[in-house]
Amino acid sequence: MALKFGADVSTAETDYGTVLLDERTGQYWELNPTATLVVSTLMAGGDEADAVAELTDTFDIGPDRAKQDVDALVRQLRASGLAR
């Protein structure tokens, strides 16, 4: 399922990944390069399976671990109210 950030979330790419700012709370989130790849894939309209495939193709990670990581990241972003 594609991922969308709320209107109150600003993003900035850095040399080390991506920084998210929740403008409602002033809280920053820093995403490492793997999380940045997952978010980029989902924001571009891909689903979780696409994100898993991108992770396994780009990084030295197995599909089971990649799926766990994608699921955990999506859960955290949604639970925090940053994404829907």
Residue pairs with C-beta under 8 A, 6 or more apart in sequence:
1 42
1 47
1 48
2 42
2 43
2 45
2 46
2 47
3 39
3 42
3 43
3 74
3 77
3 83
3 84
4 43
4 83
4 84
5 11
5 20
5 43
5 82
5 83
6 81
6 82
6 83
6 84
8 22
8 23
8 24
9 20
9 21
9 22
9 23
9 82
9 83
10 20
10 21
10 23
11 18
11 19
11 20
11 21
12 18
12 19
12 21
13 36
16 30
16 32
16 33
17 30
17 31
17 32
17 33
17 35
17 36
18 30
18 31
18 35
18 36
18 39
19 28
19 29
19 30
19 31
20 28
20 29
20 30
20 31
20 82
21 27
21 28
21 29
22 28
22 29
22 80
22 81
22 82
24 81
29 80
29 82
31 39
34 55
34 59
34 61
34 69
35 73
37 51
37 54
37 55
37 58
37 59
38 51
38 54
38 55
38 69
38 70
38 73
38 74
39 73
39 77
41 50
41 51
41 54
42 48
42 50
42 51
42 74
46 54
48 67
48 70
48 71
48 74
51 66
51 70
52 63
52 66
52 67
52 70
55 61
55 66
55 69
55 70
56 62
56 63
56 66
61 69
74 83
77 83
78 84
